[in-house]
Amino acid sequence: MGKFSLLLSLSVVGAVTILAFQGNQTSVDTRERQSLRQGKVIARQIARSGYNSVLSEAHKADGPDKEVGQVVSAVDTVQGEYEGGTYKAWLKKISSSAYTAVSVSRFSVADSLVEYRIGGYANNTMKAPTVETPSQLSVSFDQSEAGYCSAIYLKRVKPGTKPENQPDPEMIFPPGHNRNNVPPASYDNTIESGTRLNFILAVDKNCSHEGDESADFPDDYNHIQRSFKQDVDKLNTMREAPYGMVEETTIGASDGWRVSFEDQRVFSEAQLWDIKENGYPANSYWSRSRKTYGGNGWRTTPDGLRDLDDYGSVPDFSDQVFKVELTDPNSGST
């Protein structure tokens, strides 16, 4: 055999060996990736089992006379096994009127430990503003310094009423901005007890309907931000939506709430929830790897509310901020 033929044969043998090794390695890598993907699916199922378990315990501990802190303390930590893995789940108090369920699972696959976490602020269970006794409602602006014009609507969710028979959203304030000195607006109709309140920000970006009390909802607006999602879970609560924050407060002698909105639609839901849970950051850098701005908690006002500010480049929830007060229709107060 000539030298050229010998070299050619050796080259072919070497190439075949390399290709075979690469093929085997690719097959191993593919199997490992598939195993890890399958492991993540199982870990998610395990975490979901823990999440449902802790919510079931919360449902048992909750009641109309129970405060959030009492429910969280009563449930403590729930641990268990499921589908060959383990979970640990607990409740976390995030405000005086809301708690969130958190569940972390562990599952071993392909000599690796897969962890999966469900829960956090975005999955909070918050008791929506609810009218305890027949009441009238007054709304006053606390901050209103956004460039966009926005209208405020009230969506009443009446007890024992089918979705198709629920009242449509009703305008409280027409589109406007910079309304710090605007007199309070009243919803004079008496709201029946058991009614839940969902406040809606209707954004008119170019202020084409500023002051227009006949603006058509939702067609005359660029986008709509709700303080709560309309779906109802098995705990009979409405879930806080990403663009709004609702905090319990006391106005004079009455109970009430402060509602604050981010009016822009330029941020992801992860960014919105991060600010809501962790507060404003030291800078406006969003870490994609950690999915956070790096906030270290909220500063609070003397009355215990979040200290809102105008940050511009991050979701600041200070664009439209108003306080809601419920009053006795028979007291003559407004």
C-alpha positions as CSV (number, residue, x, y, z in Angstrom):
1,M,0.0,0.0,0.0
2,G,1.4,3.4,-1.0
3,K,2.1,6.1,1.6
4,F,-0.8,8.2,0.3
5,S,-3.2,5.3,0.5
6,L,-2.0,4.5,4.1
7,L,-2.4,8.1,5.3
8,L,-5.8,8.3,3.7
9,S,-6.9,5.1,5.4
10,L,-5.6,6.3,8.8
11,S,-7.4,9.6,8.3
12,V,-10.6,7.8,7.5
13,V,-10.3,5.6,10.5
14,G,-9.5,8.6,12.7
15,A,-12.4,10.6,11.4
16,V,-14.8,7.7,11.9
17,T,-13.5,7.3,15.5
18,I,-13.9,11.0,16.2
19,L,-17.4,11.1,14.7
20,A,-18.4,8.0,16.7
21,F,-17.1,9.6,19.9
22,Q,-18.9,12.8,19.2
23,G,-22.1,11.0,18.4
24,N,-21.9,9.1,21.7
25,Q,-21.1,12.3,23.6
26,T,-24.0,14.1,21.9
27,S,-26.3,11.2,22.8
28,V,-25.2,11.4,26.4
29,D,-25.6,15.2,26.5
30,T,-29.0,14.9,24.9
31,R,-30.1,12.3,27.5
32,E,-28.8,14.4,30.3
33,R,-30.7,17.5,29.0
34,Q,-33.8,15.5,28.6
35,S,-33.5,14.1,32.1
36,L,-33.0,17.5,33.6
37,R,-36.0,18.9,31.7
38,Q,-38.1,16.0,32.9
39,G,-36.7,16.6,36.4
40,K,-37.7,20.2,36.3
41,V,-41.2,19.2,35.3
42,I,-41.4,16.8,38.2
43,A,-39.9,19.3,40.6
44,R,-42.6,21.8,39.5
45,Q,-45.3,19.3,40.2
46,I,-43.8,18.7,43.7
47,A,-43.7,22.4,44.4
48,R,-47.2,22.8,43.2
49,S,-48.3,20.0,45.6
50,G,-46.6,21.9,48.5
51,Y,-48.2,25.2,47.4
52,N,-51.7,23.6,47.3
53,S,-51.1,22.0,50.7
54,V,-50.1,25.3,52.4
55,L,-53.1,27.1,50.8
56,S,-55.4,24.3,52.1
57,E,-54.0,24.9,55.6
58,A,-54.5,28.7,55.2
59,H,-58.1,28.1,54.1
60,K,-58.7,26.1,57.3
61,A,-57.1,28.8,59.5
62,D,-58.6,31.8,57.8
63,G,-61.9,33.4,58.7
64,P,-63.7,36.8,58.5
65,D,-62.5,37.7,62.0
66,K,-58.9,36.6,61.4
67,E,-56.0,39.0,60.7
68,V,-53.4,38.1,58.2
69,G,-50.7,37.7,60.9
70,Q,-52.9,35.3,62.8
71,V,-53.4,33.1,59.7
72,V,-49.6,33.1,58.9
73,S,-48.7,32.1,62.5
74,A,-51.4,29.4,62.6
75,V,-50.2,27.7,59.4
76,D,-46.4,27.7,60.1
77,T,-44.3,25.5,57.7
78,V,-45.8,22.6,55.8
79,Q,-43.4,19.8,54.7
80,G,-44.0,16.7,52.8
81,E,-42.9,14.2,50.1
82,Y,-44.4,13.8,46.6
83,E,-43.3,11.9,43.4
84,G,-40.0,10.9,44.9
85,G,-39.0,14.4,46.0
86,T,-39.7,16.7,49.0
87,Y,-41.2,20.1,49.5
88,K,-41.3,22.9,52.1
89,A,-44.1,25.5,51.9
90,W,-45.1,28.4,54.1
91,L,-47.0,31.7,54.2
92,K,-45.3,35.0,54.1
93,K,-47.0,38.2,55.3
94,I,-46.5,41.0,52.8
95,S,-48.8,43.7,54.2
96,S,-51.5,44.1,56.8
97,S,-54.1,42.8,54.4
98,A,-52.2,40.3,52.3
99,Y,-50.1,37.1,52.5
100,T,-48.4,35.0,49.8
101,A,-47.8,31.3,49.7
102,V,-44.2,30.1,48.9
103,S,-43.3,26.5,48.1
104,V,-39.8,25.1,47.4
105,S,-39.2,21.6,46.1
106,R,-36.2,19.3,45.7
107,F,-35.8,16.4,43.3
108,S,-32.7,14.4,42.4
109,V,-32.1,13.5,38.8
110,A,-29.0,12.6,36.8
111,D,-26.8,13.1,39.9
112,S,-28.0,16.6,40.2
113,L,-30.4,18.3,42.6
114,V,-33.2,20.2,41.0
115,E,-35.0,22.9,43.0
116,Y,-38.2,24.6,42.0
117,R,-39.8,27.6,43.7
118,I,-43.5,28.7,43.4
119,G,-44.9,31.8,45.0
120,G,-43.7,35.2,45.9
121,Y,-45.4,38.6,45.8
122,A,-46.9,37.9,42.3
123,N,-48.8,35.0,43.8
124,N,-50.1,36.8,46.8
125,T,-53.5,36.2,48.3
126,M,-54.8,39.6,49.3
127,K,-58.2,40.4,50.7
128,A,-59.6,43.0,48.2
129,P,-61.2,46.1,49.6
130,T,-64.6,44.9,50.9
131,V,-67.6,46.9,52.1
132,E,-68.5,45.5,55.6
133,T,-71.6,47.5,56.1
134,P,-73.7,49.6,53.6
135,S,-71.5,52.5,52.7
136,Q,-70.9,55.4,50.5
137,L,-67.5,56.1,49.0
138,S,-65.2,59.1,48.7
139,V,-61.9,59.2,46.6
140,S,-59.3,61.9,47.0
141,F,-55.9,62.2,45.2
142,D,-52.7,61.9,47.2
143,Q,-50.3,62.1,44.3
144,S,-51.0,62.8,40.6
145,E,-48.0,64.0,38.7
146,A,-47.9,61.7,35.6
147,G,-47.5,63.0,32.1
148,Y,-50.4,60.8,30.8
149,C,-54.0,61.7,31.5
150,S,-55.8,58.9,33.4
151,A,-59.4,58.3,34.5
152,I,-60.4,56.4,37.7
153,Y,-63.1,53.9,37.5
154,L,-64.8,51.7,40.2
155,K,-65.7,48.1,39.4
156,R,-68.1,46.8,42.1
157,V,-68.1,43.0,42.5
158,K,-71.4,42.2,44.1
159,P,-71.9,39.2,46.3
160,G,-74.0,36.3,45.1
161,T,-74.2,37.8,41.6
162,K,-73.2,36.0,38.3
163,P,-70.4,37.6,36.3
164,E,-72.7,38.5,33.4
165,N,-75.0,40.4,35.9
166,Q,-72.2,42.4,37.6
167,P,-72.3,46.2,37.1
168,D,-70.0,47.7,34.5
169,P,-67.1,49.9,35.7
170,E,-68.3,53.4,36.7
171,M,-66.3,56.6,36.3
172,I,-65.1,58.3,39.5
173,F,-62.7,60.8,38.0
174,P,-62.6,61.8,34.3
175,P,-59.2,61.7,32.5
176,G,-56.7,64.2,33.9
177,H,-53.3,64.6,35.4
178,N,-51.5,66.8,38.0
179,R,-54.6,66.7,40.2
180,N,-53.0,67.2,43.7
181,N,-55.5,70.0,44.5
182,V,-58.6,68.5,42.9
183,P,-61.5,68.2,45.4
184,P,-62.5,64.6,46.4
185,A,-65.0,62.8,44.3
186,S,-67.9,60.9,45.8
187,Y,-69.8,57.8,44.7
188,D,-73.1,58.7,46.3
189,N,-75.0,55.4,45.7
190,T,-75.0,53.2,48.7
191,I,-72.8,50.1,48.2
192,E,-74.2,47.0,49.8
193,S,-72.3,45.0,52.3
194,G,-70.1,42.2,51.0
195,T,-69.3,44.1,47.8
196,R,-65.6,44.0,46.8
197,L,-64.0,47.0,45.2
198,N,-61.7,46.9,42.2
199,F,-60.3,50.3,41.1
200,I,-59.2,50.8,37.5
201,L,-56.8,53.3,35.9
202,A,-57.8,54.1,32.3
203,V,-54.9,55.7,30.5
204,D,-55.4,58.4,27.9
205,K,-51.8,58.9,26.7
206,N,-52.2,62.1,24.6
207,C,-54.9,63.6,26.9
208,S,-57.4,63.7,24.0
209,H,-60.3,63.1,26.5
210,E,-59.0,65.3,29.4
211,G,-61.9,66.3,31.6
212,D,-64.4,64.3,29.4
213,E,-67.0,62.8,31.7
214,S,-68.6,61.0,28.8
215,A,-65.4,59.1,27.7
216,D,-66.3,55.6,26.6
217,F,-64.8,52.8,28.6
218,P,-62.6,51.1,27.5
219,D,-62.6,52.3,23.8
220,D,-61.5,55.8,24.4
221,Y,-58.3,54.8,26.3
222,N,-54.9,53.5,25.3
223,H,-54.8,50.8,28.0
224,I,-56.4,49.8,31.2
225,Q,-54.7,49.0,34.6
226,R,-56.6,47.1,37.3
227,S,-55.8,47.0,40.9
228,F,-57.0,43.4,41.1
229,K,-57.5,40.6,38.6
230,Q,-61.1,39.6,38.3
231,D,-60.6,35.9,38.7
232,V,-61.6,34.4,42.1
233,D,-59.6,31.5,43.6
234,K,-60.7,28.9,46.0
235,L,-60.0,31.2,49.0
236,N,-62.7,33.5,47.6
237,T,-60.2,36.4,47.1
238,M,-59.2,38.5,44.2
239,R,-55.5,38.6,43.2
240,E,-53.6,41.9,43.1
241,A,-52.7,42.8,39.5
242,P,-49.1,43.8,38.6
243,Y,-49.7,47.5,37.9
244,G,-51.4,48.5,41.1
245,M,-50.7,48.5,44.9
246,V,-53.5,48.6,47.5
247,E,-52.7,49.3,51.2
248,E,-55.0,49.5,54.1
249,T,-55.1,52.8,55.9
250,T,-57.2,54.9,58.3
251,I,-58.7,58.2,57.1
252,G,-60.1,60.2,59.9
253,A,-62.4,57.9,61.9
254,S,-63.0,55.7,58.9
255,D,-61.2,52.7,57.4
256,G,-60.0,53.0,53.9
257,W,-57.2,52.2,51.4
258,R,-54.5,53.9,49.4
259,V,-54.4,52.8,45.8
260,S,-51.3,53.5,43.7
261,F,-50.7,52.8,40.0
262,E,-47.9,52.6,37.6
263,D,-49.4,54.0,34.4
264,Q,-46.8,52.9,31.8
265,R,-46.8,49.7,29.9
266,V,-43.0,49.6,29.3
267,F,-42.0,47.3,32.1
268,S,-42.3,43.5,32.4
269,E,-44.4,41.9,35.1
270,A,-41.2,40.6,36.7
271,Q,-39.9,44.1,37.1
272,L,-43.2,45.4,38.5
273,W,-43.5,42.6,41.1
274,D,-39.8,43.1,42.0
275,I,-40.4,46.7,42.9
276,K,-43.6,45.9,44.8
277,E,-41.9,43.3,46.9
278,N,-38.4,44.8,47.4
279,G,-38.9,48.5,47.1
280,Y,-36.9,51.1,45.1
281,P,-33.3,50.2,44.1
282,A,-30.1,52.1,44.7
283,N,-29.8,52.5,40.9
284,S,-32.0,51.7,37.9
285,Y,-30.0,48.7,36.7
286,W,-32.1,45.6,36.1
287,S,-30.2,42.4,36.6
288,R,-31.6,39.8,34.1
289,S,-29.7,37.0,35.8
290,R,-31.2,37.7,39.2
291,K,-34.4,39.2,37.9
292,T,-34.3,42.1,40.3
293,Y,-33.4,45.8,40.6
294,G,-31.7,45.0,43.9
295,G,-34.0,46.8,46.3
296,N,-33.5,46.2,50.0
297,G,-37.1,46.9,51.2
298,W,-39.5,49.8,51.3
299,R,-39.0,53.0,53.2
300,T,-42.3,53.8,54.9
301,T,-44.2,57.0,55.8
302,P,-45.1,57.9,59.4
303,D,-48.5,56.2,58.9
304,G,-46.9,52.9,57.7
305,L,-47.5,53.2,54.0
306,R,-44.9,52.7,51.3
307,D,-42.9,55.9,50.7
308,L,-43.6,56.5,47.0
309,D,-41.3,58.6,44.8
310,D,-40.8,59.5,41.1
311,Y,-38.1,57.2,39.8
312,G,-38.9,57.5,36.1
313,S,-36.7,54.7,34.8
314,V,-38.1,52.0,37.1
315,P,-41.7,51.2,38.0
316,D,-42.4,53.7,40.7
317,F,-46.2,53.3,41.3
318,S,-46.4,57.1,42.0
319,D,-48.1,58.2,38.8
320,Q,-51.7,58.2,40.1
321,V,-52.2,57.7,43.9
322,F,-55.5,58.2,45.7
323,K,-57.1,57.4,49.0
324,V,-60.5,55.7,49.4
325,E,-62.8,56.3,52.3
326,L,-66.0,54.5,53.2
327,T,-68.6,56.5,55.0
328,D,-71.9,55.8,56.7
329,P,-74.7,56.9,54.3
330,N,-76.8,58.0,57.3
331,S,-74.1,60.1,59.0
332,G,-74.2,63.0,56.6
333,S,-70.4,63.0,56.2
334,T,-68.6,63.0,52.9
